[in-house]
Every structure is written in structure tokens, then in C-alpha cells.
């Protein structure tokens, strides 16, 4: 099955508890001299490719002990350190789930560990291996071989997936939203966009259009957002990020309901639905417009370098066809239109819905 390799990753914090030192044998000195995460993962890919070449193979899929390492460690850390993970970290097998599928009478997935799986198969669980982590890897290999044996003939067919990016989109008031898939995030910087929030939950699969920024009575963001995930399992993992940091601020994460999500994100306006119907667009909100501002004024303010595809309340939403045009528009933040400075920031489908619903003028959003 190839060779066994072990690499330490340089830690951001070298303060190790006594328990950690005793169990792992790690030292601050050893971690301080280790390679950074991106370099270690690059070495991992090179070593696996080399082993596969010897075996006459070229492709592989990772199998992990549960989902925490990939979803809650590697993806958030890669996002925080601003490097891209290889494709292999976006599709993997959860050994605990596969084991329970192969052996339905075994412990529930949430109660499985490498030790309980080994005990179920009578593989022996005496952790005599002194090198930390090596026993776990060797035992996982033995478990997988048992599952693939003729007596079981287990087939690994449905890998877990991690979304490459968050998809925006509108949400209808009539849509059914499972309360077991929704959380409320508090303490967000007011300028946070849906993409910033998706980055905070990197590694977890957010439903399409599943980030709804909350507004106060004045139409300003109040530092909260409702986030809808694709499953209750993903939502439960999101709850574990309670008090994790976004920049210098810690974010509180609580359970919420489908009704709360629809109240913020759901809409019924056909005009808004038409505005939001084009996928893979970038929405920019303009705030502080003169009440007399027209579409032509908005287009003139933005200029030809950020072309637009198309009620005076002091707000406007502009839909751009690509990220480049949106970035050009954002450079005009706090420039003057008439006698007023205009604020520009990223917006979301849910924010369009909220502002429109709260506006008496039915023609707030128009396309060209």
C-alpha cells in the first residue's frame, strides 16, 4: 500500500499542555522547527504520487477517521493562511460512516473511533507503537483491508464532498427550510459580505443562497447573519465554530430556525426575482444616494470600467457580470455623486429582498 511517512506541522502557538506533551511526545522545539502546513501538504502530495507510480496507479481518494481533520482543520487553516488545497481534499471517504455501512450492528457513527472499530473486528487495540499517530494510521489500514476482504466485499462508492465555493442565489418565501440546518452568527464586522461568512465556515457546505445578512430598521447591517447548510450534520459542525475568530473578532454561533431564515432571506417580489435570476453575478449595494438619483446617474457614477447589465430611498443594487467589474466599482467607495458621498459594499440576494420588502416603493430595483 506504499510507505509510511510522518511529518510535523509548524504550530502557530507553541504552548503545549502537559497532557498534550505526555500523549503525543511533541515538544515546542520540535514543532518550532517543523515545516509550515502548505509545505507539508505539498510534500504529502509528492510522496503519494511517487508511491502510486511504483504501484502503477495515478489516482487516489483520501480516507479519514471522521470528518473533523479535513473539514474543521485543513480547510479553515488553508483559508486563513491563504493557500489552495489540492483537489484530493475536496472529496474523501469518512471511515466511520463507511464502517457503519459495512457493519450495521456496530456503534453509531458519532460514537465510532479507530479503537472501537478495531475492537469490533478483534484486530487488537494495544497501542504499543511509540511514534504518535503511527498506530492510528496502521490500524486504519487494517480496518480497511478487513472491509475489503471477501467476507465483506465492501465497496467505497459515495465520498464526502466539500464545496469549492459558495453559490449565491435567491430564496422564495414558499421554500421549505429545515430548522436543523440553520444557524445564527453574531458579532460580524458590519462590512462582512456573504463571501466573508462563507470563508469563516470554509470546509462546510452552505446551501445555495444560504447566507442572509440581517439588517436593522434603518436598513443597516446589525452584525448578524443567518446561514443555512445542506444538512443537519454540516450545521452541527458549524456550531463547533462558536467563538472562532474572523480577523480580530470572535463570532458567536447559535442554532436558529427555518422560519427565521425565511423571514430574512425569503422574498415574493417578481421584480426582485428577475433581478437576481442570473447566476454567478456579483451584487454591489450603493447607499447614500440622493433621492433624486436616476439610473443614468448611477451608471454615470460607476463609469465605463464597470459596466452594468442592468423609488428613491437612497439605496441601489447593481448587478455586475464578473468579479473584475465589481472590484472596479468598489474602488469608488465614498466618492461624490451630486453633493453626497456614496458608500459601496458587497451585497447579497437576501439583502436585496430585505430592503425591497421594507420599501413602500415597488420599483426600487430595476434592470437595464
C-alpha positions in Angstrom: 0.0 0.0 0.0 3.0 2.2 -0.2 5.3 3.5 2.5 4.5 5.2 5.8 5.6 8.9 6.1 5.2 11.2 9.1 5.7 15.0 9.1 5.2 17.6 11.8 3.5 20.9 11.0 4.8 24.1 12.4 2.3 25.4 15.0 1.1 28.9 15.3 1.1 28.5 19.1 3.9 26.6 20.7 2.3 26.5 24.2 1.6 22.7 24.8 -0.3 21.4 27.8 1.3 18.8 29.9 -1.3 16.3 28.8 -0.6 17.0 25.1 3.2 16.5 25.7 2.6 13.2 27.5 0.2 11.8 25.0 1.9 12.9 21.8 5.5 13.2 22.8 5.6 16.6 21.0 7.8 19.4 22.1 7.8 23.2 21.4 11.3 22.8 20.0 10.2 20.1 17.5 7.1 22.0 16.4 9.1 25.2 16.0 11.5 23.6 13.6 8.7 21.9 11.6 7.6 23.0 8.1 4.5 25.2 7.6 1.3 23.5 6.6 1.3 24.3 2.9 4.8 22.9 2.5 3.9 19.7 4.4 0.8 19.2 2.2 2.9 19.7 -0.9 5.3 17.1 0.3 2.4 14.8 1.1 1.1 15.0 -2.5 4.5 14.4 -3.9 5.1 11.3 -1.7 1.7 9.8 -2.5 2.2 10.4 -6.3 5.6 8.7 -6.0 4.2 5.7 -4.2 1.3 5.4 -6.7 3.8 5.5 -9.6 5.6 2.4 -8.1 2.2 0.6 -7.9 1.3 1.6 -11.4 -1.5 3.8 -10.3 -2.2 7.5 -10.8 -5.4 8.5 -8.9 -6.4 8.2 -5.3 -9.1 9.2 -2.8 -8.4 10.0 0.8 -10.0 8.1 3.7 -10.1 9.9 7.0 -11.0 9.0 10.6 -14.2 11.1 10.6 -14.6 14.5 9.0 -13.1 16.8 11.6 -9.5 16.9 10.3 -10.5 17.8 6.7 -13.5 20.0 7.3 -12.6 21.7 10.6 -8.8 21.9 10.4 -7.3 21.7 6.9 -9.9 23.8 5.0 -10.1 26.6 7.7 -6.3 26.7 8.1 -5.7 26.9 4.3 -8.3 29.7 4.1 -6.7 31.6 7.0 -3.2 31.1 5.6 -4.4 32.0 2.1 -3.3 28.9 0.1 -5.2 26.5 -2.0 -5.7 22.8 -1.1 -5.3 20.1 -3.7 -8.4 18.5 -5.2 -8.0 15.4 -3.1 -9.1 17.4 0.0 -12.5 18.2 -1.6 -13.6 14.5 -1.9 -12.9 11.9 0.7 -14.2 8.9 2.4 -15.3 9.0 6.1 -14.1 5.7 7.5 -16.5 5.9 10.4 -19.5 6.2 8.1 -18.2 3.5 5.7 -17.5 1.2 8.7 -21.1 1.5 10.0 -22.5 0.9 6.5 -20.4 -2.2 6.2 -21.2 -3.4 9.8 -24.7 -2.0 10.6 -24.6 -3.6 14.1 -21.5 -1.7 15.1 -21.7 1.5 17.2 -23.4 4.6 15.8 -21.2 6.8 13.6 -20.9 9.5 16.2 -19.6 7.0 18.7 -17.0 5.3 16.5 -13.3 5.7 17.0 -10.4 3.8 15.5 -10.2 1.8 18.7 -13.9 0.8 18.7 -13.7 -0.2 15.1 -10.6 -2.3 15.7 -12.2 -3.9 18.8 -15.3 -4.8 16.8 -13.1 -6.7 14.3 -10.9 -8.2 17.0 -7.9 -6.6 15.5 -6.2 -5.9 18.8 -6.0 -2.4 20.2 -2.8 -2.4 22.3 -1.3 0.9 21.3 2.3 -0.2 21.7 3.5 2.0 18.8 5.6 4.7 20.5 5.6 7.1 17.5 2.4 9.3 17.9 -0.1 8.8 15.2 1.5 5.8 13.5 -0.7 3.3 15.4 -3.8 5.1 14.2 -2.7 5.0 10.6 -1.6 1.4 10.6 -4.9 0.3 12.4 -7.0 2.3 9.8 -5.2 0.3 7.0 -6.0 -3.0 8.8 -9.7 -1.9 9.2 -10.0 -1.1 5.5 -8.4 -4.4 4.5 -11.0 -6.2 6.6 -13.8 -4.3 5.0 -12.4 -5.1 1.5 -12.0 -8.8 2.3 -14.1 -11.5 0.6 -16.3 -12.0 3.6 -17.4 -8.3 3.5 -16.6 -7.1 0.0 -17.4 -3.5 1.0 -17.4 -1.0 -1.9 -16.5 2.6 -1.3 -18.9 4.4 -3.6 -20.1 7.7 -2.1 -17.4 10.0 -1.0 -18.0 13.1 1.2 -17.6 16.3 -0.7 -16.5 19.8 0.2 -17.9 22.6 -2.0 -15.2 24.6 -3.8 -17.0 27.9 -3.4 -20.2 29.4 -2.1 -23.0 29.8 -4.6 -25.3 32.8 -4.3 -29.0 32.8 -5.3 -32.5 33.9 -4.3 -34.8 32.2 -1.8 -38.6 32.0 -2.1 -40.9 32.6 0.9 -42.7 29.4 -0.1 -39.5 27.3 0.1 -39.3 24.7 2.9 -36.2 25.2 5.2 -35.3 22.6 7.8 -34.6 24.3 11.1 -31.9 21.6 11.8 -29.8 23.2 9.0 -29.8 26.9 10.1 -27.5 28.8 12.5 -27.3 32.5 13.6 -23.9 34.1 13.6 -23.3 37.2 15.8 -20.5 39.7 16.2 -19.8 40.1 12.5 -17.9 43.2 11.2 -20.6 45.3 9.6 -18.7 45.3 6.3 -18.7 41.5 6.1 -20.1 40.0 2.9 -21.6 36.6 2.2 -18.3 35.5 0.8 -16.5 36.5 4.1 -19.0 34.5 6.1 -18.6 31.5 3.7 -14.9 31.8 4.3 -15.4 31.7 8.0 -17.3 28.4 7.6 -14.8 27.1 5.0 -14.9 23.3 4.8 -18.6 23.1 5.5 -21.2 23.0 2.7 -23.5 26.0 2.8 -26.8 25.7 0.8 -27.1 27.8 -2.4 -28.1 31.3 -1.4 -27.7 30.2 2.2 -26.1 33.3 3.7 -28.6 36.0 4.8 -27.2 39.2 6.3 -29.5 40.8 8.9 -30.5 44.5 8.7 -31.8 46.8 11.4 -34.9 49.1 11.0 -32.7 51.7 9.2 -31.6 49.1 6.6 -28.1 48.9 8.0 -26.4 45.6 8.9 -26.6 44.7 12.5 -23.6 42.3 12.8 -25.7 39.2 12.5 -26.4 36.6 9.7 -28.4 33.5 9.3 -26.7 30.7 7.5 -28.3 27.6 6.0 -26.3 24.4 5.5 -27.0 21.5 3.2 -27.6 19.1 6.1 -28.0 18.9 9.9 -24.6 17.2 10.1 -23.0 20.3 8.5 -25.0 22.6 10.8 -23.7 20.7 13.8 -20.1 21.1 12.6 -20.8 24.9 12.2 -21.9 25.1 15.8 -18.5 23.9 16.8 -17.0 27.1 15.4 -18.7 29.1 18.2 -16.2 31.9 19.3 -13.8 31.2 16.5 -12.3 34.4 15.1 -12.9 36.4 11.9 -10.0 38.7 11.9 -9.7 40.1 15.4 -13.3 39.5 16.4 -14.7 36.3 17.8 -18.0 35.1 16.2 -20.8 33.6 18.2 -22.7 30.7 16.5 -26.1 29.6 17.7 -29.0 27.4 16.5 -31.7 29.2 14.5 -34.9 28.2 12.7 -36.0 27.8 9.1 -38.7 30.4 9.9 -36.1 32.9 11.0 -34.1 32.3 7.8 -37.1 32.8 5.5 -38.1 36.0 7.3 -34.7 37.4 6.3 -33.9 35.7 3.1 -37.2 34.8 1.6 -38.9 37.1 -1.0 -42.0 37.2 -3.2 -41.3 40.1 -5.5 -41.2 39.1 -9.1 -39.1 42.1 -9.9 -36.5 41.1 -7.3 -36.6 37.5 -8.5 -35.9 38.7 -12.1 -33.1 40.9 -10.9 -31.5 38.0 -9.1 -32.2 35.4 -11.7 -28.8 35.5 -13.3 -26.3 33.2 -11.6 -22.6 33.8 -10.9 -23.1 37.6 -10.7 -21.7 40.0 -8.1 -24.1 42.3 -6.3 -22.9 45.7 -5.0 -25.1 47.9 -2.7 -24.8 51.6 -3.1 -26.0 53.6 0.0 -26.4 57.3 0.5 -27.7 58.2 -3.0 -29.6 61.5 -3.4 -33.3 60.8 -3.5 -33.4 62.4 -7.0 -30.7 60.0 -8.4 -31.7 58.1 -11.5 -30.4 55.0 -13.2 -28.5 57.2 -15.5 -26.9 59.0 -12.5 -25.8 55.6 -11.1 -24.4 54.4 -14.4 -22.5 57.7 -14.8 -21.1 57.4 -11.3 -19.8 53.9 -11.9 -18.3 54.7 -15.2 -17.4 52.5 -18.3 -14.8 50.4 -16.4 -17.6 48.6 -14.5 -20.4 48.1 -17.0 -23.9 47.2 -15.6 -26.2 44.6 -17.1 -28.8 46.1 -15.9 -38.5 54.8 -5.8 -35.9 56.9 -4.3 -34.8 55.5 -0.9 -31.1 56.4 -1.1 -30.2 52.8 -1.9 -29.4 51.0 -5.2 -28.4 47.5 -6.0 -26.1 47.0 -9.0 -25.6 43.6 -10.6 -22.2 43.0 -12.2 -21.3 40.2 -14.6 -18.0 39.4 -13.1 -15.7 39.9 -10.1 -13.4 42.3 -12.0 -16.2 44.8 -12.7 -17.3 44.6 -9.1 -13.8 45.3 -7.8 -13.6 48.4 -10.1 -16.9 49.6 -8.7 -15.8 49.1 -5.1 -12.9 51.4 -5.7 -15.4 54.3 -5.9 -16.4 53.8 -2.2 -17.1 57.3 -0.7 -16.7 59.2 -4.0 -19.1 62.0 -4.6 -22.4 61.9 -6.5 -24.1 65.3 -6.6 -23.3 66.7 -3.2 -23.2 63.4 -1.3 -20.6 60.7 -0.8 -21.7 57.2 -1.8 -20.9 54.1 0.2 -20.4 50.9 -1.8 -20.0 47.4 -0.5 -20.8 43.8 -1.4 -24.4 42.7 -1.0 -26.4 39.5 -1.1 -29.7 38.3 -2.6 -31.2 38.3 0.9 -30.2 41.9 1.5 -31.9 42.9 -1.8 -35.1 41.1 -0.6 -35.0 42.8 2.8 -34.5 46.3 1.5 -37.2 45.8 -1.1 -39.7 44.3 1.4 -39.1 47.3 3.7 -39.6 49.8 1.0 -43.0 51.2 0.0 -41.8 51.9 -3.5 -42.4 48.9 -5.7 -39.8 49.9 -8.2 -36.7 50.1 -6.0 -34.8 47.5 -8.1 -34.7 48.0 -11.9 -32.7 46.4 -14.6 -31.5 47.9 -17.9 
